[in-house]
Amino acid sequence: ERRSVLRGRRARLRLLGDVPAGALAGLTAVMLVASLLPAATALAVAWLVERAVDAAGGRSGLGVTAWPLVSVGVLLSLDQITQSMLVPSACESSAA
């Protein structure tokens, strides 16, 4: 079974030779962004928590959480977009 998995992976890698360079570069960029987004989201959530703790302690107003909250929302949206670009949806696969 292990050999059949390796054969399948090799066959898929050979198919990359037929993909145009621009599309391959785009796919590589999307995969890179998708792999970095969880770390960036974790940092943004830490920033948001820090600001929320400051606001709860009375050191600042609740308005200081606005930009961290926006950044978390943007990063989560980007994660959804990149994942949808990498993994076909159920609707697309059932239509094929």
Kinemage of the C-alpha trace (Angstrom):
@kinemage 1
@onewidth
@group {chain A} dominant
@subgroup {mainchain}
@vectorlist {calphas} color= white
{ca glu a 1} P 0.000 0.000 0.000
{ca arg a 2} L 2.826 2.385 0.804
{ca arg a 3} L 4.333 1.897 -2.644
{ca ser a 4} L 1.013 2.629 -4.336
{ca val a 5} L 0.747 5.880 -2.373
{ca leu a 6} L 4.259 6.858 -3.454
{ca arg a 7} L 3.495 5.952 -7.078
{ca gly a 8} L 0.401 8.128 -6.988
{ca arg a 9} L 2.340 11.055 -5.567
{ca arg a 10} L 5.052 10.712 -8.184
{ca ala a 11} L 2.438 10.608 -10.939
{ca arg a 12} L 0.832 13.811 -9.636
{ca leu a 13} L 4.213 15.523 -9.426
{ca arg a 14} L 4.913 14.599 -13.060
{ca leu a 15} L 1.676 16.348 -14.023
{ca leu a 16} L 3.135 19.638 -12.783
{ca gly a 17} L 5.373 19.629 -15.865
{ca asp a 18} L 2.271 20.264 -17.990
{ca val a 19} L 1.130 23.275 -15.953
{ca pro a 20} L 2.047 26.721 -17.381
{ca ala a 21} L 4.717 28.572 -15.415
{ca gly a 22} L 2.401 31.438 -14.467
{ca ala a 23} L -0.250 29.128 -13.045
{ca leu a 24} L 2.382 27.164 -11.153
{ca ala a 25} L 3.818 30.375 -9.676
{ca gly a 26} L 0.319 31.466 -8.653
{ca leu a 27} L -0.396 28.119 -7.014
{ca thr a 28} L 2.930 28.285 -5.181
{ca ala a 29} L 2.143 31.804 -3.938
{ca val a 30} L -1.312 30.772 -2.711
{ca met a 31} L 0.153 27.748 -0.925
{ca leu a 32} L 2.813 29.939 0.718
{ca val a 33} L 0.233 32.461 1.909
{ca ala a 34} L -2.018 29.649 3.167
{ca ser a 35} L 0.833 28.177 5.182
{ca leu a 36} L 1.772 31.530 6.783
{ca leu a 37} L -1.753 32.689 7.643
{ca pro a 38} L -2.212 30.582 10.818
{ca ala a 39} L 0.892 32.117 12.388
{ca ala a 40} L -0.160 35.625 11.387
{ca thr a 41} L -3.648 35.008 12.762
{ca ala a 42} L -2.207 33.796 16.062
{ca leu a 43} L -0.160 36.995 16.358
{ca ala a 44} L -3.202 39.124 15.558
{ca val a 45} L -5.290 37.293 18.175
{ca ala a 46} L -2.521 37.836 20.750
{ca trp a 47} L -2.536 41.552 19.881
{ca leu a 48} L -6.328 41.640 20.251
{ca val a 49} L -6.207 39.876 23.635
{ca glu a 50} L -3.500 42.245 24.866
{ca arg a 51} L -5.597 45.268 23.892
{ca ala a 52} L -8.755 43.745 25.418
{ca val a 53} L -6.947 43.111 28.706
{ca asp a 54} L -5.728 46.714 28.719
{ca ala a 55} L -9.284 47.928 28.097
{ca ala a 56} L -10.717 45.659 30.798
{ca gly a 57} L -8.127 46.895 33.286
{ca gly a 58} L -9.157 50.488 32.695
{ca arg a 59} L -5.816 51.486 31.190
{ca ser a 60} L -7.470 52.368 27.881
{ca gly a 61} L -10.844 52.466 26.203
{ca leu a 62} L -12.482 49.675 24.249
{ca gly a 63} L -11.666 51.519 21.011
{ca val a 64} L -8.087 50.255 21.150
{ca thr a 65} L -9.363 46.810 20.152
{ca ala a 66} L -10.701 48.036 16.790
{ca trp a 67} L -7.567 47.570 14.641
{ca pro a 68} L -6.607 44.230 16.162
{ca leu a 69} L -10.162 43.011 15.628
{ca val a 70} L -10.137 44.180 12.009
{ca ser a 71} L -6.798 42.458 11.407
{ca val a 72} L -8.102 39.168 12.848
{ca gly a 73} L -11.159 39.416 10.613
{ca val a 74} L -9.090 40.138 7.517
{ca leu a 75} L -6.691 37.276 8.227
{ca leu a 76} L -9.520 34.808 8.838
{ca ser a 77} L -11.160 35.916 5.588
{ca leu a 78} L -7.886 35.488 3.704
{ca asp a 79} L -7.550 32.013 5.173
{ca gln a 80} L -11.007 31.084 3.892
{ca ile a 81} L -10.182 32.473 0.445
{ca thr a 82} L -6.839 30.695 0.141
{ca gln a 83} L -8.289 27.408 1.362
{ca ser a 84} L -11.085 27.643 -1.191
{ca met a 85} L -8.503 28.222 -3.911
{ca leu a 86} L -6.558 25.119 -2.884
{ca val a 87} L -9.400 22.688 -2.115
{ca pro a 88} L -12.254 22.367 -4.612
{ca ser a 89} L -15.707 22.785 -3.099
{ca ala a 90} L -18.266 19.992 -2.937
{ca cys a 91} L -20.436 21.748 -5.521
{ca glu a 92} L -17.642 21.842 -8.078
{ca ser a 93} L -16.682 18.206 -7.579
{ca ser a 94} L -20.272 16.976 -7.856
{ca ala a 95} L -20.849 18.969 -11.064
{ca ala a 96} L -17.872 17.343 -12.772
